[in-house]
Amino acid sequence: MIAVVCYLLILCILIGTIYLLAAKSIFIKILTFGYLNNIIIAFISLYALFTNNFSYLDVALIYAILAQVSTIIIVKYMRGRK
Amino acid sequence: MSELSFDIAFTIAMILMLLGAFFSLSAVIGLVRFPDFLTKIHAVSVSDSLGVPLILLGLMVLSGFNLITLKLFILIILIFITGPMVVMELGNYYVTKQTDGADDDADE
C-alpha cells in the first residue's frame, strides 16, 4: 500500500516535470511549479516517516515555507511589472 | 498502542493516503488535459486543498500523538493557506491581463 502511494506520487512528479518543461505559457509554468512543490513536500514527509528519519520532516517544513512564499513573490512581482 | 488499534490506525492512514494520492494524480491529469488556464487552475486547486493535506493527515494518523504530529499539522495548515493563495493570485493576474487585452499565450 505504501509502495502504491509512493508510485502514484512519483508518477505525479514525473508528469508534472514533463509538463513544466513542455508548457509554453508562463502562467501554466508557475501553476505547475506550485503543484510540484506541494507534491514534493508530501513525498519528503512520506519518506521521513517511513524511513524513521525525522530530520527530513524539518527539511519538508522549511522547503514548504520557502517554496510557497517564493511562488507568491514571483506572482506578485509579475503582477507589478508592466 | 495495542496490535489491534495499530492495525486500525494503519488501515485508516492507508485509506487517507491513497485518497490523497488519487486526488493528486487526478489534479495532474486535469492540468495536462484541460483546455484553458482557468480550468487548469480548478484542477490544481484540488491537489492544494485536498490531495496533499489528505496524505499528510494519513501520516499524522500513522505517527500517533507526538511532536511529529505537530510538525505535520503545521505543514497541513501552511499548505492549506498558501496553496489556494498562490492559485488565487495567479488567477487574478491572468484575469487582469486578459481584461487589459494584453497579448499572452496562456491558452495553448
N, CA and C atoms of all chains as a GROMACS GRO file, in nm:
protein
  570
    1MET      N    1   0.082  -0.121   0.000
    1MET     CA    2   0.000   0.000   0.000
    1MET      C    3   0.086   0.126   0.000
    2ILE      N    4   0.189   0.124   0.086
    2ILE     CA    5   0.279   0.239   0.092
    2ILE      C    6   0.350   0.257  -0.041
    3ALA      N    7   0.385   0.143  -0.100
    3ALA     CA    8   0.452   0.148  -0.230
    3ALA      C    9   0.361   0.208  -0.336
    4VAL      N   10   0.231   0.174  -0.327
    4VAL     CA   11   0.136   0.229  -0.425
    4VAL      C   12   0.130   0.380  -0.414
    5VAL      N   13   0.123   0.429  -0.289
    5VAL     CA   14   0.118   0.574  -0.267
    5VAL      C   15   0.246   0.639  -0.323
    6CYS      N   16   0.360   0.575  -0.294
    6CYS     CA   17   0.487   0.629  -0.345
    6CYS      C   18   0.490   0.631  -0.497
    7TYR      N   19   0.444   0.522  -0.559
    7TYR     CA   20   0.442   0.516  -0.706
    7TYR      C   21   0.353   0.625  -0.764
    8LEU      N   22   0.236   0.645  -0.702
    8LEU     CA   23   0.144   0.748  -0.753
    8LEU      C   24   0.207   0.886  -0.742
    9LEU      N   25   0.274   0.912  -0.629
    9LEU     CA   26   0.336   1.043  -0.611
    9LEU      C   27   0.451   1.064  -0.710
   10ILE      N   28   0.529   0.957  -0.732
   10ILE     CA   29   0.639   0.968  -0.828
   10ILE      C   30   0.585   0.992  -0.969
   11LEU      N   31   0.472   0.926  -1.000
   11LEU     CA   32   0.408   0.947  -1.130
   11LEU      C   33   0.362   1.092  -1.144
   12CYS      N   34   0.305   1.146  -1.036
   12CYS     CA   35   0.263   1.287  -1.038
   12CYS      C   36   0.383   1.379  -1.063
   13ILE      N   37   0.493   1.352  -0.992
   13ILE     CA   38   0.613   1.436  -1.008
   13ILE      C   39   0.667   1.425  -1.150
   14LEU      N   40   0.665   1.303  -1.205
   14LEU     CA   41   0.717   1.282  -1.340
   14LEU      C   42   0.633   1.357  -1.444
   15ILE      N   43   0.501   1.337  -1.437
   15ILE     CA   44   0.412   1.404  -1.535
   15ILE      C   45   0.422   1.555  -1.518
   16GLY      N   46   0.424   1.601  -1.392
   16GLY     CA   47   0.434   1.745  -1.366
   16GLY      C   48   0.563   1.805  -1.420
   17THR      N   49   0.673   1.733  -1.403
   17THR     CA   50   0.802   1.785  -1.452
   17THR      C   51   0.804   1.792  -1.605
   18ILE      N   52   0.752   1.687  -1.669
   18ILE     CA   53   0.747   1.688  -1.816
   18ILE      C   54   0.660   1.804  -1.863
   19TYR      N   55   0.547   1.824  -1.795
   19TYR     CA   56   0.457   1.932  -1.837
   19TYR      C   57   0.518   2.069  -1.809
   20LEU      N   58   0.591   2.079  -1.698
   20LEU     CA   59   0.660   2.206  -1.667
   20LEU      C   60   0.759   2.241  -1.777
   21LEU      N   61   0.830   2.141  -1.826
   21LEU     CA   62   0.928   2.167  -1.932
   21LEU      C   63   0.860   2.191  -2.067
   22ALA      N   64   0.744   2.126  -2.088
   22ALA     CA   65   0.681   2.135  -2.220
   22ALA      C   66   0.590   2.257  -2.236
   23ALA      N   67   0.540   2.310  -2.123
   23ALA     CA   68   0.441   2.419  -2.133
   23ALA      C   69   0.505   2.545  -2.191
   24LYS      N   70   0.426   2.617  -2.273
   24LYS     CA   71   0.478   2.738  -2.336
   24LYS      C   72   0.443   2.862  -2.255
   25SER      N   73   0.327   2.859  -2.189
   25SER     CA   74   0.281   2.978  -2.117
   25SER      C   75   0.348   2.992  -1.980
   26ILE      N   76   0.380   3.115  -1.943
   26ILE     CA   77   0.443   3.138  -1.814
   26ILE      C   78   0.343   3.114  -1.699
   27PHE      N   79   0.213   3.138  -1.725
   27PHE     CA   80   0.111   3.111  -1.624
   27PHE      C   81   0.109   2.962  -1.589
   28ILE      N   82   0.106   2.880  -1.692
   28ILE     CA   83   0.098   2.736  -1.670
   28ILE      C   84   0.227   2.685  -1.606
   29LYS      N   85   0.340   2.746  -1.642
   29LYS     CA   86   0.466   2.705  -1.579
   29LYS      C   87   0.463   2.732  -1.429
   30ILE      N   88   0.416   2.850  -1.390
   30ILE     CA   89   0.411   2.883  -1.247
   30ILE      C   90   0.311   2.793  -1.174
   31LEU      N   91   0.198   2.767  -1.238
   31LEU     CA   92   0.097   2.680  -1.178
   31LEU      C   93   0.152   2.539  -1.156
   32THR      N   94   0.221   2.488  -1.256
   32THR     CA   95   0.279   2.354  -1.246
   32THR      C   96   0.389   2.350  -1.141
   33PHE      N   97   0.465   2.459  -1.133
   33PHE     CA   98   0.572   2.469  -1.033
   33PHE      C   99   0.512   2.463  -0.891
   34GLY      N  100   0.405   2.537  -0.868
   34GLY     CA  101   0.339   2.533  -0.738
   34GLY      C  102   0.285   2.396  -0.705
   35TYR      N  103   0.227   2.332  -0.806
   35TYR     CA  104   0.175   2.196  -0.786
   35TYR      C  105   0.288   2.099  -0.750
   36LEU      N  106   0.398   2.110  -0.825
   36LEU     CA  107   0.511   2.021  -0.799
   36LEU      C  108   0.568   2.042  -0.658
   37ASN      N  109   0.572   2.168  -0.614
   37ASN     CA  110   0.620   2.195  -0.478
   37ASN      C  111   0.538   2.118  -0.376
   38ASN      N  112   0.405   2.122  -0.391
   38ASN     CA  113   0.319   2.054  -0.295
   38ASN      C  114   0.343   1.903  -0.296
   39ILE      N  115   0.355   1.848  -0.415
   39ILE     CA  116   0.373   1.702  -0.423
   39ILE      C  117   0.509   1.663  -0.364
   40ILE      N  118   0.610   1.745  -0.389
   40ILE     CA  119   0.743   1.713  -0.334
   40ILE      C  120   0.742   1.722  -0.181
   41ILE      N  121   0.668   1.820  -0.127
   41ILE     CA  122   0.654   1.829   0.020
   41ILE      C  123   0.592   1.700   0.075
   42ALA      N  124   0.485   1.654   0.010
   42ALA     CA  125   0.420   1.530   0.055
   42ALA      C  126   0.516   1.412   0.046
   43PHE      N  127   0.593   1.409  -0.061
   43PHE     CA  128   0.685   1.296  -0.081
   43PHE      C  129   0.796   1.296   0.023
   44ILE      N  130   0.850   1.414   0.054
   44ILE     CA  131   0.956   1.422   0.156
   44ILE      C  132   0.902   1.380   0.293
   45SER      N  133   0.778   1.422   0.324
   45SER     CA  134   0.718   1.383   0.451
   45SER      C  135   0.698   1.233   0.459
   46LEU      N  136   0.651   1.177   0.348
   46LEU     CA  137   0.631   1.031   0.341
   46LEU      C  138   0.764   0.958   0.364
   47TYR      N  139   0.867   1.008   0.297
   47TYR     CA  140   1.000   0.948   0.312
   47TYR      C  141   1.048   0.957   0.456
   48ALA      N  142   1.025   1.074   0.519
   48ALA     CA  143   1.071   1.094   0.657
   48ALA      C  144   1.006   0.995   0.751
   49LEU      N  145   0.877   0.972   0.733
   49LEU     CA  146   0.808   0.884   0.827
   49LEU      C  147   0.839   0.737   0.804
   50PHE      N  148   0.852   0.698   0.678
   50PHE     CA  149   0.870   0.555   0.654
   50PHE      C  150   1.015   0.510   0.662
   51THR      N  151   1.108   0.604   0.672
   51THR     CA  152   1.246   0.563   0.699
   51THR      C  153   1.286   0.597   0.842
   52ASN      N  154   1.190   0.647   0.922
   52ASN     CA  155   1.217   0.690   1.061
   52ASN      C  156   1.331   0.791   1.068
   53ASN      N  157   1.340   0.875   0.967
   53ASN     CA  158   1.446   0.975   0.962
   53ASN      C  159   1.378   1.112   0.972
   54PHE      N  160   1.348   1.150   1.097
   54PHE     CA  161   1.254   1.260   1.116
   54PHE      C  162   1.313   1.398   1.089
   55SER      N  163   1.444   1.404   1.070
   55SER     CA  164   1.501   1.536   1.036
   55SER      C  165   1.454   1.581   0.898
   56TYR      N  166   1.414   1.485   0.813
   56TYR     CA  167   1.362   1.520   0.682
   56TYR      C  168   1.229   1.595   0.692
   57LEU      N  169   1.160   1.577   0.805
   57LEU     CA  170   1.035   1.648   0.826
   57LEU      C  171   1.061   1.798   0.842
   58ASP      N  172   1.172   1.831   0.910
   58ASP     CA  173   1.211   1.972   0.920
   58ASP      C  174   1.248   2.027   0.783
   59VAL      N  175   1.316   1.942   0.704
   59VAL     CA  176   1.350   1.983   0.568
   59VAL      C  177   1.223   2.014   0.489
   60ALA      N  178   1.122   1.926   0.504
   60ALA     CA  179   0.996   1.948   0.433
   60ALA      C  180   0.929   2.077   0.478
   61LEU      N  181   0.935   2.104   0.609
   61LEU     CA  182   0.872   2.225   0.663
   61LEU      C  183   0.938   2.351   0.607
   62ILE      N  184   1.070   2.352   0.610
   62ILE     CA  185   1.142   2.470   0.560
   62ILE      C  186   1.123   2.484   0.409
   63TYR      N  187   1.127   2.371   0.339
   63TYR     CA  188   1.106   2.373   0.194
   63TYR      C  189   0.966   2.428   0.162
   64ALA      N  190   0.867   2.386   0.242
   64ALA     CA  191   0.730   2.432   0.217
   64ALA      C  192   0.722   2.584   0.233
   65ILE      N  193   0.780   2.635   0.342
   65ILE     CA  194   0.774   2.780   0.365
   65ILE      C  195   0.842   2.854   0.250
   66LEU      N  196   0.965   2.813   0.217
   66LEU     CA  197   1.040   2.885   0.113
   66LEU      C  198   0.972   2.875  -0.023
   67ALA      N  199   0.924   2.755  -0.057
   67ALA     CA  200   0.867   2.736  -0.191
   67ALA      C  201   0.738   2.815  -0.208
   68GLN      N  202   0.651   2.808  -0.108
   68GLN     CA  203   0.523   2.877  -0.123
   68GLN      C  204   0.543   3.028  -0.123
   69VAL      N  205   0.627   3.076  -0.032
   69VAL     CA  206   0.649   3.221  -0.026
   69VAL      C  207   0.714   3.270  -0.155
   70SER      N  208   0.811   3.193  -0.206
   70SER     CA  209   0.878   3.237  -0.328
   70SER      C  210   0.782   3.239  -0.446
   71THR      N  211   0.691   3.141  -0.451
   71THR     CA  212   0.593   3.141  -0.561
   71THR      C  213   0.502   3.263  -0.552
   72ILE      N  214   0.457   3.295  -0.431
   72ILE     CA  215   0.372   3.414  -0.414
   72ILE      C  216   0.447   3.539  -0.456
   73ILE      N  217   0.575   3.547  -0.417
   73ILE     CA  218   0.654   3.666  -0.451
   73ILE      C  219   0.672   3.678  -0.602
   74ILE      N  220   0.695   3.564  -0.668
   74ILE     CA  221   0.711   3.568  -0.815
   74ILE      C  222   0.584   3.621  -0.880
   75VAL      N  223   0.470   3.570  -0.836
   75VAL     CA  224   0.342   3.614  -0.898
   75VAL      C  225   0.318   3.762  -0.870
   76LYS      N  226   0.344   3.805  -0.746
   76LYS     CA  227   0.326   3.946  -0.711
   76LYS      C  228   0.417   4.035  -0.797
   77TYR      N  229   0.541   3.988  -0.813
   77TYR     CA  230   0.637   4.065  -0.893
   77TYR      C  231   0.589   4.077  -1.037
   78MET      N  232   0.538   3.964  -1.090
   78MET     CA  233   0.492   3.968  -1.229
   78MET      C  234   0.370   4.056  -1.246
   79ARG      N  235   0.286   4.059  -1.143
   79ARG     CA  236   0.167   4.147  -1.149
   79ARG      C  237   0.207   4.293  -1.147
   80GLY      N  238   0.308   4.323  -1.065
   80GLY     CA  239   0.351   4.462  -1.052
   80GLY      C  240   0.428   4.513  -1.172
   81ARG      N  241   0.491   4.421  -1.245
   81ARG     CA  242   0.573   4.460  -1.359
   81ARG      C  243   0.483   4.491  -1.479
   82LYS      N  244   0.511   4.596  -1.547
   82LYS     CA  245   0.430   4.629  -1.666
   82LYS      C  246   0.516   4.624  -1.791
   83MET      N  247   0.052   0.155   2.203
   83MET     CA  248  -0.061   0.125   2.114
   83MET      C  249  -0.070  -0.027   2.095
   84SER      N  250  -0.188  -0.083   2.118
   84SER     CA  251  -0.201  -0.227   2.105
   84SER      C  252  -0.199  -0.267   1.958
   85GLU      N  253  -0.192  -0.399   1.937
   85GLU     CA  254  -0.180  -0.450   1.799
   85GLU      C  255  -0.303  -0.416   1.716
   86LEU      N  256  -0.421  -0.434   1.778
   86LEU     CA  257  -0.547  -0.412   1.704
   86LEU      C  258  -0.564  -0.264   1.668
   87SER      N  259  -0.540  -0.176   1.767
   87SER     CA  260  -0.557  -0.033   1.739
   87SER      C  261  -0.454   0.016   1.639
   88PHE      N  262  -0.334  -0.045   1.641
   88PHE     CA  263  -0.234  -0.007   1.540
   88PHE      C  264  -0.281  -0.049   1.401
   89ASP      N  265  -0.342  -0.168   1.392
   89ASP     CA  266  -0.394  -0.214   1.263
   89ASP      C  267  -0.501  -0.121   1.210
   90ILE      N  268  -0.591  -0.079   1.301
   90ILE     CA  269  -0.699   0.012   1.259
   90ILE      C  270  -0.640   0.145   1.214
   91ALA      N  271  -0.546   0.198   1.291
   91ALA     CA  272  -0.483   0.326   1.254
   91ALA      C  273  -0.410   0.314   1.122
   92PHE      N  274  -0.343   0.200   1.101
   92PHE     CA  275  -0.269   0.179   0.976
   92PHE      C  276  -0.364   0.175   0.857
   93THR      N  277  -0.479   0.106   0.876
   93THR     CA  278  -0.577   0.097   0.767
   93THR      C  279  -0.633   0.235   0.734
   94ILE      N  280  -0.669   0.312   0.838
   94ILE     CA  281  -0.723   0.446   0.814
   94ILE      C  282  -0.620   0.534   0.744
   95ALA      N  283  -0.494   0.524   0.792
   95ALA     CA  284  -0.387   0.605   0.731
   95ALA      C  285  -0.367   0.568   0.586
   96MET      N  286  -0.372   0.439   0.555
   96MET     CA  287  -0.352   0.396   0.416
   96MET      C  288  -0.466   0.446   0.327
   97ILE      N  289  -0.589   0.439   0.380
   97ILE     CA  290  -0.704   0.487   0.301
   97ILE      C  291  -0.688   0.637   0.273
   98LEU      N  292  -0.651   0.712   0.378
   98LEU     CA  293  -0.634   0.857   0.360
   98LEU      C  294  -0.524   0.888   0.259
   99MET      N  295  -0.413   0.815   0.271
   99MET     CA  296  -0.301   0.843   0.180
   99MET      C  297  -0.333   0.802   0.037
  100LEU      N  298  -0.404   0.690   0.021
  100LEU     CA  299  -0.442   0.650  -0.116
  100LEU      C  300  -0.537   0.752  -0.178
  101LEU      N  301  -0.632   0.801  -0.095
  101LEU     CA  302  -0.723   0.905  -0.146
  101LEU      C  303  -0.646   1.030  -0.187
  102GLY      N  304  -0.551   1.070  -0.101
  102GLY     CA  305  -0.470   1.188  -0.132
  102GLY      C  306  -0.390   1.170  -0.260
  103ALA      N  307  -0.330   1.051  -0.275
  103ALA     CA  308  -0.252   1.025  -0.396
  103ALA      C  309  -0.342   1.023  -0.519
  104PHE      N  310  -0.462   0.969  -0.503
  104PHE     CA  311  -0.557   0.967  -0.615
  104PHE      C  312  -0.595   1.109  -0.657
  105PHE      N  313  -0.623   1.194  -0.557
  105PHE     CA  314  -0.660   1.334  -0.589
  105PHE      C  315  -0.543   1.408  -0.654
  106SER      N  316  -0.422   1.379  -0.606
  106SER     CA  317  -0.304   1.444  -0.666
  106SER      C  318  -0.287   1.401  -0.810
  107LEU      N  319  -0.309   1.271  -0.835
  107LEU     CA  320  -0.296   1.222  -0.973
  107LEU      C  321  -0.404   1.282  -1.062
  108SER      N  322  -0.526   1.290  -1.007
  108SER     CA  323  -0.634   1.350  -1.088
  108SER      C  324  -0.604   1.497  -1.116
  109ALA      N  325  -0.536   1.564  -1.022
  109ALA     CA  326  -0.501   1.705  -1.044
  109ALA      C  327  -0.402   1.719  -1.159
  110VAL      N  328  -0.302   1.631  -1.163
  110VAL     CA  329  -0.202   1.644  -1.270
  110VAL      C  330  -0.262   1.602  -1.405
  111ILE      N  331  -0.354   1.506  -1.404
  111ILE     CA  332  -0.422   1.470  -1.529
  111ILE      C  333  -0.506   1.588  -1.579
  112GLY      N  334  -0.576   1.654  -1.484
  112GLY     CA  335  -0.653   1.773  -1.522
  112GLY      C  336  -0.564   1.885  -1.573
  113LEU      N  337  -0.448   1.898  -1.509
  113LEU     CA  338  -0.353   2.002  -1.553
  113LEU      C  339  -0.309   1.979  -1.697
  114VAL      N  340  -0.290   1.856  -1.734
  114VAL     CA  341  -0.244   1.826  -1.869
  114VAL      C  342  -0.360   1.831  -1.969
  115ARG      N  343  -0.475   1.780  -1.930
  115ARG     CA  344  -0.582   1.758  -2.026
  115ARG      C  345  -0.677   1.876  -2.045
  116PHE      N  346  -0.696   1.958  -1.941
  116PHE     CA  347  -0.796   2.065  -1.952
  116PHE      C  348  -0.752   2.171  -2.052
  117PRO      N  349  -0.849   2.234  -2.120
  117PRO     CA  350  -0.812   2.317  -2.234
  117PRO      C  351  -0.750   2.453  -2.201
  118ASP      N  352  -0.806   2.528  -2.109
  118ASP     CA  353  -0.752   2.663  -2.087
  118ASP      C  354  -0.706   2.682  -1.943
  119PHE      N  355  -0.648   2.800  -1.918
  119PHE     CA  356  -0.577   2.821  -1.792
  119PHE      C  357  -0.670   2.816  -1.670
  120LEU      N  358  -0.787   2.875  -1.681
  120LEU     CA  359  -0.876   2.881  -1.564
  120LEU      C  360  -0.926   2.742  -1.524
  121THR      N  361  -0.950   2.655  -1.621
  121THR     CA  362  -0.990   2.519  -1.586
  121THR      C  363  -0.872   2.439  -1.529
  122LYS      N  364  -0.752   2.473  -1.576
  122LYS     CA  365  -0.633   2.408  -1.519
  122LYS      C  366  -0.617   2.447  -1.372
  123ILE      N  367  -0.645   2.575  -1.342
  123ILE     CA  368  -0.640   2.621  -1.202
  123ILE      C  369  -0.737   2.541  -1.116
  124HIS      N  370  -0.856   2.518  -1.172
  124HIS     CA  371  -0.958   2.442  -1.100
  124HIS      C  372  -0.906   2.301  -1.067
  125ALA      N  373  -0.837   2.240  -1.162
  125ALA     CA  374  -0.786   2.104  -1.139
  125ALA      C  375  -0.676   2.104  -1.034
  126VAL      N  376  -0.587   2.201  -1.040
  126VAL     CA  377  -0.472   2.200  -0.948
  126VAL      C  378  -0.513   2.235  -0.806
  127SER      N  379  -0.616   2.318  -0.791
  127SER     CA  380  -0.655   2.357  -0.654
  127SER      C  381  -0.711   2.239  -0.576
  128VAL      N  382  -0.755   2.134  -0.646
  128VAL     CA  383  -0.798   2.012  -0.576
  128VAL      C  384  -0.679   1.951  -0.501
  129SER      N  385  -0.564   1.949  -0.567
  129SER     CA  386  -0.446   1.893  -0.503
  129SER      C  387  -0.402   1.978  -0.383
  130ASP      N  388  -0.411   2.112  -0.398
  130ASP     CA  389  -0.368   2.201  -0.290
  130ASP      C  390  -0.454   2.184  -0.166
  131SER      N  391  -0.584   2.174  -0.186
  131SER     CA  392  -0.672   2.177  -0.070
  131SER      C  393  -0.718   2.040  -0.025
  132LEU      N  394  -0.697   1.937  -0.105
  132LEU     CA  395  -0.745   1.804  -0.065
  132LEU      C  396  -0.638   1.695  -0.077
  133GLY      N  397  -0.564   1.695  -0.185
  133GLY     CA  398  -0.471   1.584  -0.211
  133GLY      C  399  -0.358   1.575  -0.110
  134VAL      N  400  -0.276   1.679  -0.105
  134VAL     CA  401  -0.160   1.677  -0.016
  134VAL      C  402  -0.202   1.679   0.132
  135PRO      N  403  -0.300   1.762   0.174
  135PRO     CA  404  -0.343   1.754   0.314
  135PRO      C  405  -0.393   1.615   0.355
  136LEU      N  406  -0.458   1.541   0.263
  136LEU     CA  407  -0.503   1.406   0.300
  136LEU      C  408  -0.384   1.312   0.321
  137ILE      N  409  -0.283   1.326   0.237
  137ILE     CA  410  -0.162   1.243   0.255
  137ILE      C  411  -0.098   1.274   0.391
  138LEU      N  412  -0.086   1.404   0.422
  138LEU     CA  413  -0.024   1.442   0.549
  138LEU      C  414  -0.111   1.402   0.668
  139LEU      N  415  -0.243   1.406   0.648
  139LEU     CA  416  -0.334   1.360   0.755
  139LEU      C  417  -0.315   1.210   0.781
  140GLY      N  418  -0.298   1.135   0.673
  140GLY     CA  419  -0.270   0.992   0.688
  140GLY      C  420  -0.141   0.968   0.765
  141LEU      N  421  -0.040   1.048   0.736
  141LEU     CA  422   0.087   1.035   0.809
  141LEU      C  423   0.069   1.072   0.956
  142MET      N  424  -0.017   1.172   0.982
  142MET     CA  425  -0.045   1.210   1.121
  142MET      C  426  -0.109   1.095   1.198
  143VAL      N  427  -0.206   1.030   1.133
  143VAL     CA  428  -0.274   0.916   1.198
  143VAL      C  429  -0.173   0.805   1.226
  144LEU      N  430  -0.083   0.786   1.132
  144LEU     CA  431   0.015   0.677   1.144
  144LEU      C  432   0.119   0.704   1.252
  145SER      N  433   0.154   0.832   1.269
  145SER     CA  434   0.264   0.862   1.361
  145SER      C  435   0.220   0.865   1.507
  146GLY      N  436   0.091   0.869   1.532
  146GLY     CA  437   0.045   0.875   1.671
  146GLY      C  438   0.038   1.018   1.720
  147PHE      N  439   0.051   1.038   1.851
  147PHE     CA  440   0.037   1.172   1.907
  147PHE      C  441   0.170   1.214   1.968
  148ASN      N  442   0.250   1.287   1.890
  148ASN     CA  443   0.380   1.333   1.941
  148ASN      C  444   0.423   1.460   1.866
  149LEU      N  445   0.550   1.492   1.874
  149LEU     CA  446   0.598   1.616   1.813
  149LEU      C  447   0.588   1.611   1.660
  150ILE      N  448   0.603   1.491   1.605
  150ILE     CA  449   0.594   1.475   1.458
  150ILE      C  450   0.454   1.512   1.411
  151THR      N  451   0.355   1.474   1.490
  151THR     CA  452   0.217   1.509   1.454
  151THR      C  453   0.200   1.660   1.446
  152LEU      N  454   0.261   1.729   1.542
  152LEU     CA  455   0.251   1.875   1.544
  152LEU      C  456   0.316   1.935   1.418
  153LYS      N  457   0.434   1.882   1.382
  153LYS     CA  458   0.502   1.933   1.262
  153LYS      C  459   0.417   1.908   1.138
  154LEU      N  460   0.359   1.789   1.130
  154LEU     CA  461   0.274   1.759   1.015
  154LEU      C  462   0.151   1.849   1.012
  155PHE      N  463   0.098   1.879   1.132
  155PHE     CA  464  -0.018   1.968   1.139
  155PHE      C  465   0.018   2.108   1.089
  156ILE      N  466   0.135   2.157   1.131
  156ILE     CA  467   0.180   2.288   1.083
  156ILE      C  468   0.196   2.287   0.931
  157LEU      N  469   0.248   2.176   0.880
  157LEU     CA  470   0.266   2.162   0.735
  157LEU      C  471   0.131   2.166   0.663
  158ILE      N  472   0.032   2.096   0.720
  158ILE     CA  473  -0.102   2.096   0.659
  158ILE      C  474  -0.160   2.236   0.657
  159ILE      N  475  -0.149   2.306   0.770
  159ILE     CA  476  -0.204   2.442   0.778
  159ILE      C  477  -0.134   2.533   0.677
  160LEU      N  478  -0.002   2.518   0.668
  160LEU     CA  479   0.075   2.601   0.575
  160LEU      C  480   0.031   2.578   0.430
  161ILE      N  481   0.019   2.452   0.392
  161ILE     CA  482  -0.021   2.421   0.254
  161ILE      C  483  -0.166   2.462   0.231
  162PHE      N  484  -0.248   2.442   0.331
  162PHE     CA  485  -0.390   2.474   0.318
  162PHE      C  486  -0.412   2.624   0.300
  163ILE      N  487  -0.324   2.705   0.360
  163ILE     CA  488  -0.340   2.851   0.347
  163ILE      C  489  -0.270   2.903   0.221
  164THR      N  490  -0.144   2.864   0.204
  164THR     CA  491  -0.067   2.927   0.097
  164THR      C  492  -0.096   2.871  -0.042
  165GLY      N  493  -0.136   2.744  -0.051
  165GLY     CA  494  -0.164   2.685  -0.183
  165GLY      C  495  -0.275   2.757  -0.258
  166PRO      N  496  -0.394   2.767  -0.200
  166PRO     CA  497  -0.500   2.842  -0.267
  166PRO      C  498  -0.466   2.990  -0.288
  167MET      N  499  -0.380   3.045  -0.198
  167MET     CA  500  -0.340   3.186  -0.214
  167MET      C  501  -0.259   3.205  -0.343
  168VAL      N  502  -0.167   3.113  -0.369
  168VAL     CA  503  -0.088   3.119  -0.492
  168VAL      C  504  -0.179   3.109  -0.613
  169VAL      N  505  -0.270   3.012  -0.609
  169VAL     CA  506  -0.360   2.991  -0.723
  169VAL      C  507  -0.449   3.113  -0.745
  170MET      N  508  -0.496   3.173  -0.635
  170MET     CA  509  -0.583   3.291  -0.648
  170MET      C  510  -0.506   3.409  -0.707
  171GLU      N  511  -0.383   3.430  -0.659
  171GLU     CA  512  -0.301   3.539  -0.714
  171GLU      C  513  -0.277   3.520  -0.863
  172LEU      N  514  -0.247   3.396  -0.898
  172LEU     CA  515  -0.219   3.366  -1.038
  172LEU      C  516  -0.345   3.388  -1.124
  173GLY      N  517  -0.459   3.343  -1.072
  173GLY     CA  518  -0.584   3.362  -1.144
  173GLY      C  519  -0.619   3.510  -1.159
  174ASN      N  520  -0.597   3.587  -1.052
  174ASN     CA  521  -0.622   3.732  -1.058
  174ASN      C  522  -0.535   3.797  -1.164
  175TYR      N  523  -0.408   3.758  -1.164
  175TYR     CA  524  -0.314   3.814  -1.260
  175TYR      C  525  -0.356   3.781  -1.402
  176TYR      N  526  -0.398   3.656  -1.422
  176TYR     CA  527  -0.441   3.613  -1.555
  176TYR      C  528  -0.563   3.692  -1.602
  177VAL      N  529  -0.662   3.706  -1.510
  177VAL     CA  530  -0.785   3.778  -1.547
  177VAL      C  531  -0.755   3.925  -1.574
  178THR      N  532  -0.668   3.985  -1.492
  178THR     CA  533  -0.630   4.124  -1.514
  178THR      C  534  -0.565   4.142  -1.650
  179LYS      N  535  -0.479   4.049  -1.682
  179LYS     CA  536  -0.409   4.059  -1.810
  179LYS      C  537  -0.505   4.038  -1.928
  180GLN      N  538  -0.600   3.948  -1.909
  180GLN     CA  539  -0.699   3.926  -2.014
  180GLN      C  540  -0.788   4.049  -2.032
  181THR      N  541  -0.825   4.112  -1.917
  181THR     CA  542  -0.911   4.230  -1.922
  181THR      C  543  -0.841   4.347  -1.990
  182ASP      N  544  -0.710   4.359  -1.959
  182ASP     CA  545  -0.634   4.468  -2.021
  182ASP      C  546  -0.615   4.447  -2.171
  183GLY      N  547  -0.640   4.326  -2.217
  183GLY     CA  548  -0.624   4.296  -2.359
  183GLY      C  549  -0.482   4.275  -2.401
  184ALA      N  550  -0.396   4.248  -2.303
  184ALA     CA  551  -0.256   4.226  -2.338
  184ALA      C  552  -0.241   4.092  -2.408
  185ASP      N  553  -0.141   4.084  -2.491
  185ASP     CA  554  -0.118   3.962  -2.566
  185ASP      C  555  -0.048   3.860  -2.477
  186ASP      N  556  -0.107   3.744  -2.458
  186ASP     CA  557  -0.037   3.641  -2.385
  186ASP      C  558  -0.072   3.505  -2.444
  187ASP      N  559   0.002   3.408  -2.405
  187ASP     CA  560  -0.011   3.277  -2.468
  187ASP      C  561  -0.056   3.171  -2.368
  188ALA      N  562  -0.147   3.209  -2.277
  188ALA     CA  563  -0.186   3.116  -2.172
  188ALA      C  564  -0.264   2.998  -2.226
  189ASP      N  565  -0.346   3.019  -2.328
  189ASP     CA  566  -0.421   2.907  -2.383
  189ASP      C  567  -0.338   2.841  -2.492
  190GLU      N  568  -0.299   2.720  -2.464
  190GLU     CA  569  -0.212   2.653  -2.560
  190GLU      C  570  -0.293   2.601  -2.678
   0.00000   0.00000   0.00000
